[in-house]
Amino acid sequence: MTRRLALFPIALLAVLSLILSACASTPPAAPSLTDPKEIVAKGVTSFSSVKTFEFTGSFSGLVKVPQMGDFDLSKVTMSGAIDVSNKSLKFNLKAPTVLGTEIDALVVGNTAYYKIEGMLAAMLGGTAGKYTKSDVPTASGDPVADATDITKAISEIQAALAKLPTPPTKGADEKCGNQDCYHVTTKLTAADLKALDPTAAAMNGDVTFDIWTQKSDYRPAKLSFSATSAEIGTFGMTLEVKYDVPVSVQAPPADQVAP
């Protein structure tokens, strides 16, 4: 358990760095869409045109962790921002009801900094009140070329969606702030999850994914996830995204970085 928690900051930075690499190019024309699978695929690949964006996340429900008890997620919040041109990002997670955890992460160019506060920091053996400095983790191969190959990405996403036992469904269009948005929902039961990967330890419960994408450019404006399981609990997360916003990220002062 401790080892998995220790890998979390590095994995988080890897995911954020991949998103950072994926953003380039010009926005596509935006004809009207009706196929929910196409809406989801276009929503994911629309990040190729993004220059800057910020996101905020909120959580709900309880998560049951073996030998650790139940954690209330209702007070957990998440926020971050990414500047593609300057290859920089910032991320913050505040989870006072989950071992008093707070995580701050920064990426400036090819250098990453992360700081963990609370009981989790003691478990991982970090330096209290200090950032840990490391090189930005990258996947094997050429992640930039892979992420910006839109044709390949759409094909892979559509292939994955085609394997779903229960296909996504399109609901009524909705407003996301001042934007008109598509709304697509994907619901999967425990049996569906097992059918997708019989070798995996599938959660004994149901999960629901929702995505709202802007009709003007297909960019995701909001995403949500919810799960219900007797073993893990009932919980959810909602993520809201804004684009083309000012983003400023700087490395922490040297005296705030662990030697």
Buried (B, 14 or more C-beta within 10 A) or exposed (E): EEEEBBEBBBEBBBEBBBBBBBBBEEEBEBEEBEEBBBBBBBBBBBBBBBBBBBBBBBBBBBBBEEEEEEBBBEEBBBBBBBBBEBBBBBBBBBBEBBBEBBBBBBBBEEBBBBBBBBEBBEBBEBEEEBBBBEEBBBEEEEBBEBBBBBEEBBEEBBEEBEEBEEEBEBEEEEEBEEBEBBBBBBBBBBEBBBBBEEEEEBBBBBBBBBBBBBBEBBBBBBBBBBBBBEEBBBBBBBBBBBBEEEBEBEBBEEEEBEE
